[in-house]
Amino acid sequence: MSPRTRTGSPDLDRRIDELLGLAGAQGERRELLADVMATAVRLADDGADALDLKITRAAVREMRSAFRAFAPYRGVPKVTMFGSARTKADDPLYELAKRMARALADQGWMIVTGAGPGIMAAGMEGAGREHSFGVTIRLPFESGANSIIAGDEKLVSMKYFFTRKLMLIKESRAFVCLPGGFGTLDETFELLTLTQTGKGVPVPIVFLDVPGGTYWAHARRFIVDELVSRGLVAEPDLELFKVTDDVDAACDEILRFYANYHSIRHVDGRMIIRLRRAPDFTELDALNGEFGTLSADGQIRRTEVSDAEREDDDAVDLERLELAFDGRQHGRLRRLINALNELPMGELPTGEPPIGARA
């Protein structure tokens, strides 16, 4: 085991390694699990009290349960829908959530919600049980999961909000936020914070309301008037979300985000942007003119598959750009992704690149 997984006792280190060998863990998984087990041993050394250990136990158990439930569907794109549990079935918002979920399910997406009533039930009703995932929270004043997802293998139950929010965000590639109370606002602004700070990957985030609704329009105005105006949020961070009252526009925002852009990975201090079609060298010069300052060295370059990506068989068939991203300008990074998605998706031209545009 590496030094970071050591317990301080060579005998315990050896026993952990033997146990993981018996469990069949190999390679990087074995190393990571050794670290988990060594951390548990350190909790014993620390004299952690019973409450601390109960929190740790419940969190790890819940995450394992959620990981197992999602694992068979990792290859299916998912969108998480946030919204109020108090929204009634005759509310126009309920029908809007149903239509939104149905439209995405028709495009092959699964719908993830908190599995409760209101907007959560509407999303699952629109998508259907087969295309729904539920991550419910155990509360004394709620009766459990809604009837659409109750008893399904794609339902997990959580004791803690922090583990629930982790799974609602971790597994999805897009988010639709409808009007709701404190819980909805908590989930929405945590999502924005993760995206703005780079703790989460870039994703499409849609604030959806009924035609003529003011909920998200007022929220955006607050962000502009009270946050952007004071320098508490950068103006480009407004690109991180879209406010709309139109289901077709909301779907387009999500689907268009992945028209060319695929994903991001960080390798050796470089941000690697994986694409279905990289810009040609003329297009890349234009992109550098607008977005080059996103990179610490002023250049966005075409690049090849890294050794780390090849070792993990991580999207090796895609084309790539690389930059030394400064870690702060996530609103402008979203603008770059938008620009990449607007590239025509024809064949790449051949020939030598212009000077200054080489990878």
C-alpha positions in Angstrom: 0.0 0.0 0.0 1.1 3.6 -0.6 2.0 5.8 2.3 -1.4 7.6 2.1 -3.2 4.4 2.9 -1.0 3.4 5.8 -2.7 3.0 9.2 0.5 3.5 11.2 0.7 -0.2 11.9 2.6 -2.4 9.4 0.6 -5.4 10.6 -2.8 -3.7 10.1 -1.6 -2.5 6.6 -0.7 -6.1 5.7 -4.1 -7.4 7.0 -6.0 -4.8 5.0 -4.1 -5.7 1.9 -4.8 -9.4 2.5 -8.5 -8.8 3.1 -8.8 -6.8 -0.1 -7.1 -9.6 -2.0 -9.6 -12.1 -0.7 -12.4 -9.7 -1.8 -11.0 -9.7 -5.3 -10.0 -6.0 -5.4 -7.3 -5.2 -7.9 -5.3 -2.3 -9.3 -6.5 1.2 -8.6 -9.7 -0.1 -7.0 -7.6 -2.0 -4.4 -5.6 1.1 -3.7 -8.7 3.3 -3.2 -10.4 0.7 -1.0 -7.3 0.4 1.1 -7.5 4.1 1.7 -11.2 3.8 2.8 -10.4 1.0 5.2 -7.3 2.8 6.6 -9.5 5.8 7.2 -11.8 3.7 9.2 -8.9 2.4 11.3 -7.8 6.0 11.9 -11.3 6.9 13.1 -10.7 4.2 15.8 -7.3 5.8 16.6 -9.0 9.2 16.8 -11.5 8.0 19.4 -14.4 9.2 17.3 -17.6 9.2 19.3 -20.6 7.0 18.5 -22.5 9.8 16.7 -19.6 10.6 14.4 -19.3 6.9 13.6 -23.1 6.5 13.0 -23.0 9.4 10.5 -20.0 7.8 8.7 -21.6 4.4 8.6 -24.9 5.6 7.3 -23.3 7.8 4.6 -21.1 5.0 3.3 -23.9 2.5 3.3 -26.2 4.9 1.5 -23.6 5.8 -1.2 -22.9 2.1 -1.8 -26.6 1.4 -2.2 -26.9 4.3 -4.7 -23.8 3.4 -6.6 -25.2 -0.2 -7.1 -28.6 1.1 -8.2 -27.1 3.5 -10.8 -24.4 1.2 -12.1 -26.4 -0.7 -14.7 -27.6 2.6 -16.2 -24.3 4.5 -16.4 -24.4 4.5 -20.2 -27.8 6.2 -20.3 -27.9 10.0 -20.1 -29.9 11.3 -17.2 -31.5 14.7 -16.3 -32.3 15.6 -12.7 -35.5 17.6 -12.1 -35.8 19.8 -9.0 -39.1 21.3 -7.9 -41.6 21.6 -5.1 -43.2 18.5 -3.4 -46.2 20.8 -2.7 -47.2 21.3 -6.3 -50.7 19.9 -6.9 -51.7 17.7 -9.9 -54.0 20.5 -11.2 -51.3 23.1 -11.1 -50.0 24.1 -14.6 -46.5 23.5 -13.3 -47.3 19.9 -12.8 -48.3 19.5 -16.4 -45.2 21.4 -17.5 -43.0 19.1 -15.6 -44.7 16.1 -17.1 -44.3 17.4 -20.6 -40.6 18.2 -20.0 -39.9 14.8 -18.7 -41.8 13.1 -21.5 -40.0 15.1 -24.1 -36.5 14.1 -22.8 -37.6 10.4 -22.2 -38.6 10.3 -25.9 -35.0 11.4 -26.7 -33.6 8.5 -24.7 -32.9 10.3 -21.4 -33.8 9.0 -17.9 -35.4 11.3 -15.4 -34.0 11.5 -11.8 -36.0 13.1 -9.1 -36.3 13.1 -5.3 -39.1 10.5 -5.7 -41.6 12.5 -3.6 -44.9 14.1 -4.6 -45.5 17.3 -6.5 -43.0 18.1 -9.3 -41.0 15.0 -8.5 -44.0 12.8 -9.2 -44.9 14.8 -12.3 -41.4 14.2 -13.7 -41.7 10.5 -13.2 -45.3 10.4 -14.5 -44.1 12.1 -17.7 -41.1 9.8 -18.2 -42.8 6.6 -17.0 -41.5 4.2 -14.4 -39.1 2.5 -16.9 -37.3 5.8 -17.5 -37.4 7.1 -13.9 -34.8 7.1 -11.1 -35.7 8.1 -7.5 -33.5 9.3 -4.7 -35.8 9.8 -1.8 -35.1 11.3 1.7 -36.6 9.8 4.8 -38.5 12.5 6.6 -40.9 12.1 9.6 -43.7 14.0 7.9 -43.5 12.2 4.5 -44.8 8.7 3.6 -42.0 7.7 1.3 -41.6 7.4 -2.4 -44.5 8.2 -4.8 -46.5 5.4 -6.3 -44.8 5.6 -9.7 -41.4 4.5 -8.4 -42.2 2.8 -5.1 -40.7 -0.7 -5.0 -38.6 -0.2 -8.1 -34.9 -1.3 -8.2 -34.2 2.3 -9.4 -35.2 3.8 -6.1 -32.8 4.5 -3.3 -33.6 5.9 0.1 -31.3 8.4 2.0 -31.2 9.5 5.6 -29.0 12.6 5.0 -29.7 15.4 2.6 -26.0 15.7 1.7 -25.7 12.1 0.4 -29.0 12.6 -1.4 -27.9 15.7 -3.2 -24.6 14.0 -4.1 -26.5 11.3 -6.0 -29.0 13.7 -7.5 -26.2 15.7 -9.0 -23.4 13.2 -9.6 -25.2 10.9 -12.0 -26.9 13.5 -14.2 -25.7 15.3 -17.4 -28.4 18.0 -17.3 -30.7 19.7 -14.8 -34.2 21.2 -15.0 -35.2 23.4 -12.0 -38.9 24.3 -11.5 -40.3 26.6 -8.9 -40.1 25.3 -5.3 -39.4 26.1 -1.7 -36.2 26.2 0.4 -35.2 22.6 -0.7 -35.5 23.5 -4.4 -33.5 26.7 -3.9 -30.9 24.8 -1.9 -30.4 22.2 -4.6 -30.4 24.8 -7.4 -27.8 27.1 -5.8 -25.6 24.2 -4.7 -25.7 23.0 -8.4 -24.8 26.5 -9.6 -22.0 26.7 -7.0 -20.5 23.4 -8.0 -20.6 24.4 -11.7 -19.2 27.9 -11.1 -16.3 26.6 -9.0 -15.4 23.7 -11.2 -16.3 21.1 -8.5 -18.9 19.9 -10.9 -18.4 19.4 -14.7 -20.0 21.8 -17.1 -23.7 20.9 -17.6 -26.8 22.5 -19.1 -29.0 24.0 -16.3 -32.5 25.1 -17.2 -34.8 27.2 -15.0 -38.2 26.3 -16.3 -41.5 28.1 -15.4 -45.0 28.3 -16.9 -45.7 31.0 -19.5 -46.0 34.3 -17.7 -44.4 32.9 -14.6 -42.1 35.2 -12.6 -40.3 32.7 -10.2 -37.1 32.3 -12.2 -37.3 35.7 -13.9 -37.2 37.3 -10.4 -34.4 35.0 -9.3 -32.4 36.0 -12.3 -33.1 39.7 -11.7 -31.9 39.2 -8.1 -28.7 37.6 -9.3 -28.1 40.5 -11.8 -29.1 43.3 -9.5 -27.7 42.1 -6.2 -24.8 39.8 -7.1 -23.4 40.8 -10.5 -23.8 44.5 -9.8 -21.7 44.1 -6.6 -19.0 41.9 -8.2 -20.1 39.0 -6.1 -20.8 37.0 -9.3 -19.1 37.5 -12.6 -21.4 38.5 -15.5 -20.3 35.5 -17.7 -21.6 33.3 -14.9 -25.1 34.1 -16.1 -24.2 31.7 -19.0 -24.4 28.8 -16.5 -28.2 28.7 -16.6 -31.0 29.4 -19.0 -34.4 30.8 -17.9 -37.3 29.7 -20.2 -41.0 29.0 -20.1 -40.9 26.8 -23.2 -40.5 23.0 -23.1 -39.0 22.9 -26.6 -36.5 25.6 -25.8 -35.6 23.8 -22.6 -35.0 20.5 -24.4 -33.0 22.2 -27.1 -30.7 23.8 -24.5 -30.0 20.3 -23.1 -29.6 18.4 -26.4 -27.6 21.1 -28.1 -25.1 21.2 -25.2 -24.0 17.7 -26.3 -24.2 18.3 -30.1 -20.4 18.3 -30.4 -19.1 18.6 -26.8 -18.7 15.3 -25.0 -16.8 15.7 -21.7 -13.8 17.2 -19.9 -10.9 15.5 -18.1 -8.0 17.0 -16.3 -4.6 15.3 -17.1 -1.3 16.6 -15.7 -2.6 20.1 -15.0 -4.2 20.4 -18.4 -7.9 20.5 -19.2 -8.8 18.1 -22.0 -12.0 18.8 -23.8 -13.3 15.8 -25.7 -15.3 16.5 -28.9 -17.0 14.6 -31.7 -15.4 17.0 -34.1 -12.5 19.3 -33.2 -12.2 22.7 -34.9 -10.0 22.9 -37.9 -7.0 25.2 -37.7 -8.7 28.3 -39.1 -11.6 27.8 -36.6 -9.1 27.2 -33.8 -7.4 30.5 -34.5 -10.8 32.3 -34.3 -11.6 30.5 -31.0 -8.2 31.5 -29.6 -8.9 35.1 -30.5 -12.0 35.0 -28.4 -11.3 32.4 -25.7 -7.5 32.1 -25.6 -7.3 33.9 -22.3 -9.1 31.0 -20.7 -5.7 29.3 -20.8 -2.8 30.4 -18.7 -0.5 30.3 -21.7 -3.0 32.0 -24.0 -3.4 29.0 -26.3 -6.1 26.4 -26.8 -4.6 23.6 -28.8 -5.6 20.4 -30.6 -4.1 17.4 -28.8 -4.0 13.6 -28.9 -5.3 11.0 -26.5 -3.3 11.1 -23.3 -1.6 8.0 -21.8 -4.0 8.3 -18.8 -7.1 8.3 -21.0 -5.8 5.5 -23.1 -5.0 3.4 -20.1 -8.6 3.9 -18.8 -10.1 3.5 -22.3 -11.7 6.9 -21.7 -13.4 8.2 -24.8 -10.4 7.4 -26.9 -12.3 7.6 -30.2 -13.1 11.3 -29.7 -11.0 14.3 -30.8 -9.5 16.7 -28.3 -8.5 20.2 -27.3 -6.3 21.1 -24.4 -5.7 24.3 -22.4 -4.1 25.3 -19.1 -7.5 26.4 -17.7 -7.1 29.0 -14.9 -9.9 27.4 -12.8 -12.0 30.5 -12.4 -13.7 31.4 -15.6 -16.4 28.8 -15.8 -19.0 31.1 -17.3 -16.6 31.8 -20.2 -15.8 28.1 -20.4 -19.5 27.6 -21.0 -19.4 30.1 -23.8 -16.5 28.2 -25.4 -18.5 25.0 -25.2 -21.4 26.8 -26.9 -19.1 27.9 -29.7 -17.7 24.4 -30.1 -21.3 23.1 -30.4 -22.0 25.6 -33.2 -19.2 24.2 -35.4 -20.4 22.5 -38.6 -20.2 18.8 -38.1 -18.7 17.9 -41.5 -15.4 16.2 -42.3 -12.3 17.8 -41.0 -10.2 19.6 -43.7 -6.8 18.3 -44.5 -3.5 20.1 -44.9 -1.0 21.9 -42.7 -2.2 24.2 -40.0 -1.4 27.9 -40.0 1.6 29.0 -38.0 0.7 29.5 -34.3 -2.2 27.0 -34.4 -0.2 23.7 -34.1 -1.1 21.3 -31.2 
